[in-house]
């Protein structure tokens, strides 16, 4: 059995979604991770405004 660093991740399977409130517009959304207290969470509409451009 091979154990990868970072725990057991189920790639390709259904992602567990967590309900959250967007830090920008305030609407309820679902994110594929457990939000960390003190860090902002953005909905799909607001996320592009806050994402750093990739080069």
C-alpha positions as CSV (number, residue, x, y, z in Angstrom):
1,X,0.0,0.0,0.0
2,X,1.3,3.4,-1.0
3,X,0.5,6.4,1.3
4,X,1.0,9.8,-0.2
5,X,2.1,12.8,1.8
6,X,-1.0,14.9,2.5
7,X,-3.4,12.2,3.5
8,X,-5.9,10.1,1.6
9,X,-7.3,12.2,-1.2
10,X,-10.0,10.9,-3.5
11,X,-9.0,12.3,-6.9
12,X,-11.6,11.8,-9.5
13,X,-14.4,11.0,-7.1
14,X,-17.2,13.3,-5.9
15,X,-15.9,16.3,-4.0
16,X,-17.3,17.0,-0.6
17,X,-18.8,20.5,-0.7
18,X,-19.1,22.8,2.3
19,X,-21.6,25.6,2.5
20,X,-20.1,29.1,3.1
21,X,-21.0,32.7,2.8
22,X,-19.1,34.8,0.2
23,X,-16.9,37.3,1.9
24,X,-17.4,39.8,-0.9
25,X,-21.1,39.8,-1.9
26,X,-22.6,37.9,1.1
27,X,-24.5,35.2,-0.8
28,X,-24.5,31.6,0.2
29,X,-22.2,29.3,-1.9
30,X,-20.6,25.9,-1.8
31,X,-16.8,25.4,-1.8
32,X,-14.8,22.1,-2.3
33,X,-12.9,22.6,0.9
34,X,-13.4,23.3,4.6
35,X,-13.1,27.1,5.1
36,X,-10.4,28.3,7.5
37,X,-11.5,30.7,10.2
38,X,-10.1,34.2,9.5
39,X,-9.6,33.6,5.8
40,X,-12.0,34.9,3.2
41,X,-14.2,32.6,1.0
42,X,-15.5,33.8,-2.3
43,X,-18.3,32.5,-4.6
44,X,-17.7,31.6,-8.2
45,X,-18.8,35.1,-9.3
46,X,-16.4,37.0,-6.9
47,X,-13.4,34.7,-7.0
48,X,-11.9,36.0,-10.3
49,X,-11.8,39.5,-8.8
50,X,-9.6,38.4,-6.0
51,X,-7.4,35.7,-7.7
52,X,-3.9,36.8,-8.6
53,X,-3.1,36.7,-12.3
54,X,-1.1,33.7,-13.4
55,X,1.8,34.2,-15.8
